């Protein structure tokens, strides 16, 4: 079964509030069998016009595990801590090879 990846592009507007989310989200990711591959860091747009604010990328054992993470109680609680901390928070789930 192929792994699944969550890719996030966000623009943080309130870092103090966002730190509450950052403290809660990793436990929810780990509990669902996921791991962070990218969490912020340096980036460069190689082609196109995309200018992301901050990027995160997570890997899960499969698509269903990633969905369970997102829909799970632990991550719902983490998302609540993020409320009002970002100008945008775009998240996609994609199945890998």
trRosetta pair geometry for C-beta under 8 A, 3 or more apart (Angstrom, degrees):
i j d omega theta_ij theta_ji phi_ij phi_ji
1 61 7.5 45 95 151 117 82
1 62 4.8 -13 139 -100 126 127
2 62 6.9 105 79 -122 48 75
2 63 7.8 40 81 -31 88 93
2 95 5.3 83 94 174 127 96
2 96 5.1 -165 170 77 110 62
2 97 5.9 -50 -130 -122 127 15
3 59 5.4 -5 173 -167 133 101
3 60 6.6 150 -168 75 79 46
3 61 6.5 -88 -119 -157 72 19
3 62 6.7 -100 -124 -82 30 41
3 95 7.7 153 92 -160 40 58
3 96 4.6 -8 74 48 85 125
4 59 7.4 143 78 -157 43 54
4 60 4.8 -22 66 63 94 101
4 61 7.6 8 22 77 88 32
4 62 5.6 59 -12 169 108 23
4 63 4.3 137 -78 -83 142 49
4 65 6.9 167 38 58 123 88
4 66 4.3 -109 104 -12 132 138
4 93 6.2 10 173 -175 116 94
4 94 6.9 167 -159 87 71 36
4 95 5.2 -42 -104 -105 82 57
4 96 6.4 -170 -97 2 24 87
5 37 7.7 -32 -134 16 107 140
5 57 6.2 -7 -172 -170 110 93
5 58 6.7 156 -156 79 58 49
5 59 5.5 -25 -99 -100 77 64
5 60 7.5 -176 -80 19 29 77
5 66 7.7 -40 17 -96 6 152
5 93 7.4 162 84 -153 43 50
5 94 5.4 -20 63 64 91 86
5 95 7.9 150 19 -112 75 11
5 96 5.5 76 -16 -49 108 112
6 34 7.7 -2 16 -144 118 145
6 56 7.8 -5 109 111 93 94
6 57 7.1 167 84 -152 54 44
6 58 4.5 0 51 53 100 103
6 60 7.2 54 -14 -13 98 112
6 66 5.8 170 -47 -157 103 121
6 69 7.8 -107 -31 83 146 136
6 70 7.6 157 -101 -65 142 112
6 91 6.1 -4 -173 -169 102 100
6 92 7.1 166 -151 84 55 41
6 93 5.4 -23 -97 -98 75 72
7 55 7.3 -22 -169 -162 83 96
7 56 7.6 164 -155 86 39 55
7 57 5.3 -3 -107 -107 71 84
7 91 7.3 160 81 -151 45 51
7 92 5.3 -11 57 58 92 92
7 94 6.8 5 1 12 111 114
8 55 6.7 148 82 -157 63 47
8 56 4.2 1 53 54 114 96
8 57 7.4 -160 22 -71 74 42
8 58 7.9 37 -7 -3 108 99
8 89 6.8 -16 -164 -169 107 76
8 90 6.7 153 -155 84 54 55
8 91 4.8 -11 -101 -100 84 80
9 52 4.3 -108 -141 -132 108 110
9 53 6.5 112 173 31 75 79
9 54 7.5 146 -157 69 46 44
9 55 5.8 -15 -99 -99 66 74
9 88 7.6 -3 110 111 83 108
9 90 4.6 -5 58 59 91 109
10 52 8.0 35 30 -176 35 95
10 53 5.5 -86 104 73 40 119
10 54 5.2 -34 69 61 84 95
10 55 8.0 162 22 -84 73 28
10 56 7.4 10 8 4 114 104
10 86 5.1 -59 -171 -141 107 142
10 88 6.4 -163 -139 96 52 62
10 89 4.5 12 -111 -110 104 67
10 90 7.0 -168 -73 26 57 63
11 53 3.3 -172 -88 -77 70 164
11 54 7.0 145 -94 9 34 87
11 86 6.0 121 74 -166 53 85
11 87 4.3 -32 90 49 115 107
11 88 5.3 46 26 40 101 82
12 15 5.7 67 147 -82 130 69
12 18 4.9 -19 -141 -55 119 164
12 53 6.8 169 5 146 62 129
12 54 6.2 16 -12 4 102 141
12 85 6.3 -25 -146 151 80 87
12 86 5.5 -54 -104 -102 44 77
12 87 7.8 10 72 6 2 80
13 85 6.6 168 55 169 74 35
13 86 5.9 131 9 -137 89 20
13 87 4.8 105 -46 -43 122 83
14 17 4.1 27 116 24 118 115
14 18 6.1 150 90 -21 64 89
14 84 6.3 -2 29 130 147 81
14 85 4.5 -107 65 -130 96 60
14 86 7.8 -100 31 -46 79 35
15 18 5.3 -56 -137 41 35 115
15 19 6.4 49 159 -34 66 96
15 85 7.7 106 -82 -164 15 102
16 19 6.0 -45 -157 17 28 115
17 20 6.1 -46 -173 18 45 112
17 21 7.6 38 139 -9 67 101
17 81 7.7 179 175 165 75 67
17 82 7.5 105 138 -146 96 32
17 83 7.9 -91 169 75 129 51
17 84 5.9 -68 161 93 166 92
17 85 3.8 -151 101 -90 109 103
18 21 5.4 -51 -161 36 50 114
18 22 6.2 51 143 -22 74 104
18 82 6.5 38 -121 -130 63 75
18 85 3.9 151 -67 171 75 135
18 86 6.8 89 -93 -56 115 84
19 22 5.2 -49 -142 38 39 116
19 23 6.3 43 155 -24 66 101
20 23 5.9 -53 -152 32 29 112
20 24 6.6 13 154 -8 62 112
20 81 4.1 -133 122 179 107 117
20 82 7.6 -159 81 -68 90 45
20 85 7.8 -159 43 -65 96 149
21 24 6.0 -70 -148 43 31 102
21 25 5.7 31 164 -31 72 113
21 78 5.7 89 -148 177 70 81
21 79 7.5 47 -127 -106 111 23
21 81 4.6 173 -75 100 65 100
21 82 3.8 55 -87 -75 144 86
21 85 6.3 -149 -5 50 131 159
22 25 6.3 -43 -124 26 25 111
22 26 7.7 29 177 -20 53 99
23 26 7.9 -68 -175 21 21 101
23 81 7.9 -89 55 144 91 159
24 27 6.6 -67 -170 35 44 107
24 28 6.8 34 147 -14 76 112
24 74 7.8 -171 169 175 94 80
24 77 6.4 -121 177 112 141 93
24 78 3.9 -175 112 -108 113 87
24 81 5.4 113 19 27 144 153
25 28 5.6 -64 -154 39 41 111
25 29 6.1 42 154 -23 75 105
25 75 7.1 51 -130 -124 71 78
25 78 4.4 119 -79 -172 65 148
26 29 5.5 -52 -145 35 35 114
26 30 6.2 32 159 -16 68 106
26 36 7.2 -49 -113 -27 91 123
27 30 5.8 -54 -144 40 30 110
27 31 6.1 34 155 -24 64 108
27 74 6.4 -119 108 -175 92 133
28 31 5.8 -52 -143 34 29 113
28 32 6.7 17 159 -9 61 109
28 69 6.4 112 150 -163 90 87
28 72 6.6 168 -159 85 102 121
28 74 3.7 177 -106 122 92 110
28 75 4.1 136 172 -70 148 73
28 77 7.7 179 -73 55 131 91
28 78 5.2 -106 -6 -14 146 140
29 32 6.3 -73 -159 42 27 101
29 34 4.2 -91 -175 82 79 115
29 35 6.9 124 148 -88 115 19
29 36 6.6 39 146 -47 164 81
29 58 5.9 -119 -139 -140 124 139
29 69 6.5 42 -115 -153 46 136
29 75 7.9 89 -57 -87 56 109
30 33 7.7 55 -176 -65 33 13
30 34 6.8 -97 -72 62 25 68
30 35 7.4 56 -95 -88 67 62
31 69 7.8 141 78 -117 81 84
31 72 7.5 -163 99 136 120 161
31 74 5.7 78 49 25 150 166
32 60 6.5 -33 127 -125 105 117
32 65 5.7 138 166 174 91 85
32 66 7.4 105 145 -101 134 29
32 68 5.8 169 -137 95 113 95
32 69 3.4 168 97 -85 179 96
32 72 6.4 -158 -75 -3 118 152
32 74 8.0 -156 -36 59 99 127
32 75 7.7 -4 -27 -36 138 124
33 60 6.1 84 93 -152 90 76
33 61 5.0 -23 132 -13 136 113
33 65 5.2 -53 60 -170 123 140
34 58 5.0 22 176 171 125 116
34 59 6.4 162 -152 83 75 41
34 60 4.4 -36 -93 -88 92 80
34 61 8.0 -113 -78 -9 55 68
34 65 7.1 167 -58 136 86 110
34 66 6.9 91 -85 -100 123 71
34 69 5.8 24 -19 -88 135 157
35 58 6.7 165 82 -156 33 75
35 59 5.6 -14 58 57 85 89
36 39 4.7 2 -177 -45 140 116
36 56 6.8 -61 -139 -164 102 97
36 57 7.4 105 -164 78 60 52
36 58 5.6 -45 -101 -101 49 79
37 57 4.6 -48 66 99 106 100
37 58 6.5 171 9 -105 85 22
37 59 5.5 71 -38 -18 119 103
38 41 6.3 -106 -160 33 87 128
38 55 5.8 -12 129 117 132 97
38 56 5.8 180 98 -147 79 34
38 57 4.0 48 34 27 105 98
39 56 5.1 27 -112 -121 56 93
40 54 5.4 -24 -107 -162 73 108
40 55 7.3 145 -98 58 21 55
40 56 7.1 4 -32 -77 53 80
41 55 7.7 -61 53 63 84 92
43 52 6.8 -9 89 61 155 115
43 55 6.0 76 -56 15 155 130
45 48 6.7 -111 -176 72 110 74
45 49 7.7 7 -177 -165 150 11
45 50 5.8 175 -124 76 117 73
45 51 6.2 -53 -51 -90 143 59
52 55 5.2 48 129 -60 154 96
53 87 7.5 151 -73 51 162 108
53 88 7.4 144 0 60 139 93
58 66 7.7 144 103 -123 110 104
59 96 7.7 -15 -131 -9 98 149
60 63 7.7 120 87 -87 120 15
60 65 4.4 -172 167 97 118 108
60 66 3.9 179 35 -66 155 84
60 69 6.4 -133 -98 -11 141 138
61 65 4.7 67 50 8 91 160
62 65 5.1 99 54 7 69 103
62 66 7.3 -133 101 -4 38 90
62 95 7.9 9 -163 -126 61 97
63 66 5.8 -59 -154 36 33 110
63 67 6.4 30 152 -17 67 106
63 93 6.9 103 -143 155 80 119
63 95 5.1 -32 -69 -86 114 102
64 67 5.6 -53 -147 38 34 111
64 68 6.2 37 153 -21 66 105
65 68 5.6 -52 -146 36 31 113
65 69 6.5 40 150 -24 63 100
66 69 5.5 -46 -152 29 34 116
66 70 6.6 30 153 -16 64 104
66 93 5.3 149 129 -141 136 122
67 70 5.8 -56 -150 38 33 109
67 71 6.0 14 159 -3 69 114
67 93 7.0 74 -70 -164 72 171
68 71 6.1 -65 -137 51 27 99
68 72 5.7 48 157 -51 64 107
69 72 5.7 -50 -147 10 22 121
69 75 5.7 82 162 -33 66 148
70 75 5.9 -96 -131 102 25 155
70 91 7.9 157 -116 132 126 144
70 93 7.4 -84 -32 -63 147 135
71 75 7.6 53 43 62 15 121
71 76 7.6 9 -178 -52 30 105
72 75 5.1 80 66 18 87 98
72 76 6.8 -147 99 -9 42 90
73 76 5.6 -55 -144 35 30 114
73 77 6.5 31 157 -19 64 104
74 77 5.9 -58 -158 34 29 111
74 78 6.6 28 148 -17 64 106
75 78 5.2 -48 -145 36 43 114
75 79 6.2 49 153 -24 69 100
76 79 5.7 -50 -148 33 31 114
76 80 6.7 38 151 -24 61 101
77 80 5.7 -50 -155 27 33 115
77 81 7.1 33 149 -18 62 102
78 81 5.7 -56 -160 32 38 112
78 82 6.9 37 145 -22 66 104
79 82 5.5 -56 -155 31 40 115
79 83 7.5 67 147 -48 63 80
80 83 5.9 -18 -166 -18 42 116
81 85 8.0 11 134 -14 60 140
82 85 5.1 -101 -167 39 56 122
82 86 6.6 -3 172 -4 102 110
82 89 7.0 60 151 -75 138 164
86 89 4.6 82 94 -50 156 100
